[in-house]
Amino acid sequence: MTEKVKHVLGLSGGKDSSALALFVKETYPELEVEYFFTDTGYELPETNEFIDKLEEKLGYIHR
């Protein structure tokens, strides 16, 4: 019996985590990946707008 693996990927709003998330989504579409973003309360409005745009491409992002 194989155990189900839960894949989670954290987003910071920066280029590295965003590129990784897009790479995983495009390269491994069969994986069920849960994306999350933790707002520190000090995010620039641009960061939140960027996360919204990423959500359009990745699907739901837990916040």
Backbone atoms as SQL, in Angstrom:
CREATE TABLE atoms (id INTEGER PRIMARY KEY, chain TEXT, resi INTEGER, resn TEXT, atom TEXT, x REAL, y REAL, z REAL);
INSERT INTO atoms VALUES
  (1, 'A', 1, 'MET', 'N', 0.845, -1.174, 0.000),
  (2, 'A', 1, 'MET', 'CA', 0.000, 0.000, 0.000),
  (3, 'A', 1, 'MET', 'C', 0.896, 1.245, 0.000),
  (4, 'A', 2, 'THR', 'N', 0.623, 2.141, -0.899),
  (5, 'A', 2, 'THR', 'CA', 1.403, 3.371, -0.967),
  (6, 'A', 2, 'THR', 'C', 0.677, 4.497, -0.238),
  (7, 'A', 3, 'GLU', 'N', 1.438, 5.226, 0.526),
  (8, 'A', 3, 'GLU', 'CA', 0.859, 6.371, 1.221),
  (9, 'A', 3, 'GLU', 'C', 0.745, 7.539, 0.258),
  (10, 'A', 4, 'LYS', 'N', -0.333, 8.294, 0.402),
  (11, 'A', 4, 'LYS', 'CA', -0.517, 9.474, -0.420),
  (12, 'A', 4, 'LYS', 'C', 0.390, 10.585, 0.109),
  (13, 'A', 5, 'VAL', 'N', 1.089, 11.243, -0.807),
  (14, 'A', 5, 'VAL', 'CA', 2.001, 12.320, -0.452),
  (15, 'A', 5, 'VAL', 'C', 1.289, 13.643, -0.673),
  (16, 'A', 6, 'LYS', 'N', 1.414, 14.549, 0.285),
  (17, 'A', 6, 'LYS', 'CA', 0.824, 15.876, 0.147),
  (18, 'A', 6, 'LYS', 'C', 1.942, 16.841, -0.241),
  (19, 'A', 7, 'HIS', 'N', 1.768, 17.504, -1.384),
  (20, 'A', 7, 'HIS', 'CA', 2.754, 18.458, -1.876),
  (21, 'A', 7, 'HIS', 'C', 2.285, 19.868, -1.551),
  (22, 'A', 8, 'VAL', 'N', 3.124, 20.629, -0.856),
  (23, 'A', 8, 'VAL', 'CA', 2.817, 22.025, -0.563),
  (24, 'A', 8, 'VAL', 'C', 4.001, 22.869, -1.014),
  (25, 'A', 9, 'LEU', 'N', 3.689, 24.067, -1.522),
  (26, 'A', 9, 'LEU', 'CA', 4.743, 24.941, -2.021),
  (27, 'A', 9, 'LEU', 'C', 4.454, 26.353, -1.531),
  (28, 'A', 10, 'GLY', 'N', 5.389, 26.897, -0.772),
  (29, 'A', 10, 'GLY', 'CA', 5.227, 28.234, -0.221),
  (30, 'A', 10, 'GLY', 'C', 5.661, 29.305, -1.201),
  (31, 'A', 11, 'LEU', 'N', 4.888, 30.358, -1.260),
  (32, 'A', 11, 'LEU', 'CA', 5.188, 31.498, -2.129),
  (33, 'A', 11, 'LEU', 'C', 5.529, 32.704, -1.275),
  (34, 'A', 12, 'SER', 'N', 6.600, 33.387, -1.658),
  (35, 'A', 12, 'SER', 'CA', 6.990, 34.595, -0.928),
  (36, 'A', 12, 'SER', 'C', 6.582, 35.854, -1.675),
  (37, 'A', 13, 'GLY', 'N', 6.227, 35.684, -2.947),
  (38, 'A', 13, 'GLY', 'CA', 5.957, 36.846, -3.789),
  (39, 'A', 13, 'GLY', 'C', 7.185, 37.258, -4.575),
  (40, 'A', 14, 'GLY', 'N', 8.276, 36.541, -4.352),
  (41, 'A', 14, 'GLY', 'CA', 9.519, 36.824, -5.069),
  (42, 'A', 14, 'GLY', 'C', 9.649, 35.978, -6.323),
  (43, 'A', 15, 'LYS', 'N', 10.710, 36.238, -7.066),
  (44, 'A', 15, 'LYS', 'CA', 10.874, 35.568, -8.357),
  (45, 'A', 15, 'LYS', 'C', 11.208, 34.082, -8.221),
  (46, 'A', 16, 'ASP', 'N', 11.975, 33.696, -7.214),
  (47, 'A', 16, 'ASP', 'CA', 12.394, 32.295, -7.103),
  (48, 'A', 16, 'ASP', 'C', 11.234, 31.359, -6.779),
  (49, 'A', 17, 'SER', 'N', 10.459, 31.699, -5.756),
  (50, 'A', 17, 'SER', 'CA', 9.337, 30.827, -5.389),
  (51, 'A', 17, 'SER', 'C', 8.261, 30.841, -6.472),
  (52, 'A', 18, 'SER', 'N', 8.080, 31.973, -7.114),
  (53, 'A', 18, 'SER', 'CA', 7.081, 32.078, -8.191),
  (54, 'A', 18, 'SER', 'C', 7.493, 31.243, -9.393),
  (55, 'A', 19, 'ALA', 'N', 8.770, 31.335, -9.760),
  (56, 'A', 19, 'ALA', 'CA', 9.280, 30.546, -10.891),
  (57, 'A', 19, 'ALA', 'C', 9.172, 29.054, -10.590),
  (58, 'A', 20, 'LEU', 'N', 9.494, 28.657, -9.366),
  (59, 'A', 20, 'LEU', 'CA', 9.387, 27.246, -8.996),
  (60, 'A', 20, 'LEU', 'C', 7.944, 26.768, -9.091),
  (61, 'A', 21, 'ALA', 'N', 7.024, 27.559, -8.579),
  (62, 'A', 21, 'ALA', 'CA', 5.612, 27.175, -8.621),
  (63, 'A', 21, 'ALA', 'C', 5.127, 27.021, -10.058),
  (64, 'A', 22, 'LEU', 'N', 5.474, 27.959, -10.920),
  (65, 'A', 22, 'LEU', 'CA', 5.063, 27.874, -12.328),
  (66, 'A', 22, 'LEU', 'C', 5.728, 26.684, -13.023),
  (67, 'A', 23, 'PHE', 'N', 6.987, 26.433, -12.707),
  (68, 'A', 23, 'PHE', 'CA', 7.696, 25.283, -13.267),
  (69, 'A', 23, 'PHE', 'C', 7.021, 23.976, -12.873),
  (70, 'A', 24, 'VAL', 'N', 6.716, 23.832, -11.591),
  (71, 'A', 24, 'VAL', 'CA', 6.067, 22.608, -11.104),
  (72, 'A', 24, 'VAL', 'C', 4.703, 22.431, -11.760),
  (73, 'A', 25, 'LYS', 'N', 3.936, 23.500, -11.843),
  (74, 'A', 25, 'LYS', 'CA', 2.591, 23.441, -12.442),
  (75, 'A', 25, 'LYS', 'C', 2.667, 22.999, -13.904),
  (76, 'A', 26, 'GLU', 'N', 3.626, 23.534, -14.651),
  (77, 'A', 26, 'GLU', 'CA', 3.738, 23.216, -16.073),
  (78, 'A', 26, 'GLU', 'C', 4.419, 21.878, -16.328),
  (79, 'A', 27, 'THR', 'N', 5.395, 21.516, -15.509),
  (80, 'A', 27, 'THR', 'CA', 6.178, 20.308, -15.742),
  (81, 'A', 27, 'THR', 'C', 5.537, 19.059, -15.151),
  (82, 'A', 28, 'TYR', 'N', 4.824, 19.210, -14.058),
  (83, 'A', 28, 'TYR', 'CA', 4.206, 18.079, -13.364),
  (84, 'A', 28, 'TYR', 'C', 2.717, 18.329, -13.142),
  (85, 'A', 29, 'PRO', 'N', 1.954, 18.448, -14.222),
  (86, 'A', 29, 'PRO', 'CA', 0.527, 18.771, -14.075),
  (87, 'A', 29, 'PRO', 'C', -0.265, 17.690, -13.324),
  (88, 'A', 30, 'GLU', 'N', 0.284, 16.486, -13.256),
  (89, 'A', 30, 'GLU', 'CA', -0.421, 15.407, -12.567),
  (90, 'A', 30, 'GLU', 'C', -0.320, 15.507, -11.044),
  (91, 'A', 31, 'LEU', 'N', 0.614, 16.315, -10.544),
  (92, 'A', 31, 'LEU', 'CA', 0.766, 16.466, -9.095),
  (93, 'A', 31, 'LEU', 'C', -0.313, 17.385, -8.532),
  (94, 'A', 32, 'GLU', 'N', -0.834, 16.998, -7.400),
  (95, 'A', 32, 'GLU', 'CA', -1.744, 17.873, -6.661),
  (96, 'A', 32, 'GLU', 'C', -0.892, 18.688, -5.703),
  (97, 'A', 33, 'VAL', 'N', -0.727, 19.954, -6.006),
  (98, 'A', 33, 'VAL', 'CA', 0.114, 20.822, -5.196),
  (99, 'A', 33, 'VAL', 'C', -0.765, 21.884, -4.548),
  (100, 'A', 34, 'GLU', 'N', -0.559, 22.078, -3.244),
  (101, 'A', 34, 'GLU', 'CA', -1.241, 23.156, -2.538),
  (102, 'A', 34, 'GLU', 'C', -0.243, 24.292, -2.363),
  (103, 'A', 35, 'TYR', 'N', -0.638, 25.475, -2.815),
  (104, 'A', 35, 'TYR', 'CA', 0.214, 26.651, -2.733),
  (105, 'A', 35, 'TYR', 'C', -0.240, 27.500, -1.552),
  (106, 'A', 36, 'PHE', 'N', 0.732, 28.124, -0.862),
  (107, 'A', 36, 'PHE', 'CA', 0.360, 28.997, 0.243),
  (108, 'A', 36, 'PHE', 'C', 1.231, 30.245, 0.265),
  (109, 'A', 37, 'PHE', 'N', 0.647, 31.303, 0.776),
  (110, 'A', 37, 'PHE', 'CA', 1.328, 32.585, 0.935),
  (111, 'A', 37, 'PHE', 'C', 0.948, 33.128, 2.306),
  (112, 'A', 38, 'THR', 'N', 1.953, 33.524, 3.074),
  (113, 'A', 38, 'THR', 'CA', 1.702, 34.077, 4.402),
  (114, 'A', 38, 'THR', 'C', 2.033, 35.563, 4.380),
  (115, 'A', 39, 'ASP', 'N', 1.009, 36.375, 4.491),
  (116, 'A', 39, 'ASP', 'CA', 1.180, 37.825, 4.502),
  (117, 'A', 39, 'ASP', 'C', 1.715, 38.236, 5.865),
  (118, 'A', 40, 'THR', 'N', 2.821, 38.950, 5.856),
  (119, 'A', 40, 'THR', 'CA', 3.439, 39.380, 7.114),
  (120, 'A', 40, 'THR', 'C', 2.764, 40.608, 7.706),
  (121, 'A', 41, 'GLY', 'N', 1.896, 41.239, 6.907),
  (122, 'A', 41, 'GLY', 'CA', 1.285, 42.481, 7.349),
  (123, 'A', 41, 'GLY', 'C', 2.077, 43.693, 6.890),
  (124, 'A', 42, 'TYR', 'N', 3.224, 43.448, 6.295),
  (125, 'A', 42, 'TYR', 'CA', 4.082, 44.523, 5.805),
  (126, 'A', 42, 'TYR', 'C', 4.312, 44.423, 4.297),
  (127, 'A', 43, 'GLU', 'N', 3.467, 43.640, 3.625),
  (128, 'A', 43, 'GLU', 'CA', 3.631, 43.457, 2.179),
  (129, 'A', 43, 'GLU', 'C', 3.258, 44.733, 1.440),
  (130, 'A', 44, 'LEU', 'N', 3.969, 44.991, 0.364),
  (131, 'A', 44, 'LEU', 'CA', 3.600, 46.092, -0.514),
  (132, 'A', 44, 'LEU', 'C', 2.329, 45.720, -1.269),
  (133, 'A', 45, 'PRO', 'N', 1.510, 46.685, -1.633),
  (134, 'A', 45, 'PRO', 'CA', 0.308, 46.375, -2.417),
  (135, 'A', 45, 'PRO', 'C', 0.650, 45.615, -3.702),
  (136, 'A', 46, 'GLU', 'N', 1.813, 45.910, -4.278),
  (137, 'A', 46, 'GLU', 'CA', 2.241, 45.232, -5.505),
  (138, 'A', 46, 'GLU', 'C', 2.444, 43.739, -5.281),
  (139, 'A', 47, 'THR', 'N', 2.908, 43.380, -4.101),
  (140, 'A', 47, 'THR', 'CA', 3.111, 41.961, -3.795),
  (141, 'A', 47, 'THR', 'C', 1.775, 41.229, -3.789),
  (142, 'A', 48, 'ASN', 'N', 0.777, 41.809, -3.150),
  (143, 'A', 48, 'ASN', 'CA', -0.540, 41.176, -3.104),
  (144, 'A', 48, 'ASN', 'C', -1.172, 41.111, -4.493),
  (145, 'A', 49, 'GLU', 'N', -0.955, 42.128, -5.303),
  (146, 'A', 49, 'GLU', 'CA', -1.453, 42.107, -6.681),
  (147, 'A', 49, 'GLU', 'C', -0.768, 40.994, -7.473),
  (148, 'A', 50, 'PHE', 'N', 0.537, 40.817, -7.249),
  (149, 'A', 50, 'PHE', 'CA', 1.285, 39.761, -7.925),
  (150, 'A', 50, 'PHE', 'C', 0.780, 38.377, -7.509),
  (151, 'A', 51, 'ILE', 'N', 0.516, 38.199, -6.227),
  (152, 'A', 51, 'ILE', 'CA', -0.013, 36.912, -5.743),
  (153, 'A', 51, 'ILE', 'C', -1.380, 36.643, -6.382),
  (154, 'A', 52, 'ASP', 'N', -2.196, 37.681, -6.528),
  (155, 'A', 52, 'ASP', 'CA', -3.487, 37.521, -7.215),
  (156, 'A', 52, 'ASP', 'C', -3.290, 37.030, -8.649),
  (157, 'A', 53, 'LYS', 'N', -2.305, 37.585, -9.347),
  (158, 'A', 53, 'LYS', 'CA', -2.031, 37.165, -10.728),
  (159, 'A', 53, 'LYS', 'C', -1.510, 35.729, -10.772),
  (160, 'A', 54, 'LEU', 'N', -0.669, 35.378, -9.810),
  (161, 'A', 54, 'LEU', 'CA', -0.180, 33.995, -9.745),
  (162, 'A', 54, 'LEU', 'C', -1.336, 33.027, -9.521),
  (163, 'A', 55, 'GLU', 'N', -2.275, 33.441, -8.695),
  (164, 'A', 55, 'GLU', 'CA', -3.421, 32.589, -8.395),
  (165, 'A', 55, 'GLU', 'C', -4.237, 32.287, -9.657),
  (166, 'A', 56, 'GLU', 'N', -4.292, 33.237, -10.577),
  (167, 'A', 56, 'GLU', 'CA', -4.979, 33.009, -11.845),
  (168, 'A', 56, 'GLU', 'C', -4.322, 31.885, -12.640),
  (169, 'A', 57, 'LYS', 'N', -2.999, 31.755, -12.528),
  (170, 'A', 57, 'LYS', 'CA', -2.273, 30.743, -13.279),
  (171, 'A', 57, 'LYS', 'C', -2.160, 29.415, -12.528),
  (172, 'A', 58, 'LEU', 'N', -2.031, 29.483, -11.201),
  (173, 'A', 58, 'LEU', 'CA', -1.783, 28.282, -10.412),
  (174, 'A', 58, 'LEU', 'C', -3.042, 27.638, -9.866),
  (175, 'A', 59, 'GLY', 'N', -4.085, 28.417, -9.707),
  (176, 'A', 59, 'GLY', 'CA', -5.254, 27.950, -8.994),
  (177, 'A', 59, 'GLY', 'C', -5.196, 28.505, -7.580),
  (178, 'A', 60, 'TYR', 'N', -6.030, 27.993, -6.736),
  (179, 'A', 60, 'TYR', 'CA', -6.194, 28.526, -5.380),
  (180, 'A', 60, 'TYR', 'C', -4.875, 28.587, -4.608),
  (181, 'A', 61, 'ILE', 'N', -4.630, 29.713, -3.952),
  (182, 'A', 61, 'ILE', 'CA', -3.484, 29.884, -3.063),
  (183, 'A', 61, 'ILE', 'C', -4.025, 30.139, -1.662),
  (184, 'A', 62, 'HIS', 'N', -3.645, 29.277, -0.722),
  (185, 'A', 62, 'HIS', 'CA', -4.041, 29.465, 0.673),
  (186, 'A', 62, 'HIS', 'C', -3.338, 30.715, 1.192),
  (187, 'A', 63, 'ARG', 'N', -4.097, 31.565, 1.867),
  (188, 'A', 63, 'ARG', 'CA', -3.510, 32.791, 2.439),
  (189, 'A', 63, 'ARG', 'C', -3.812, 32.874, 3.911);
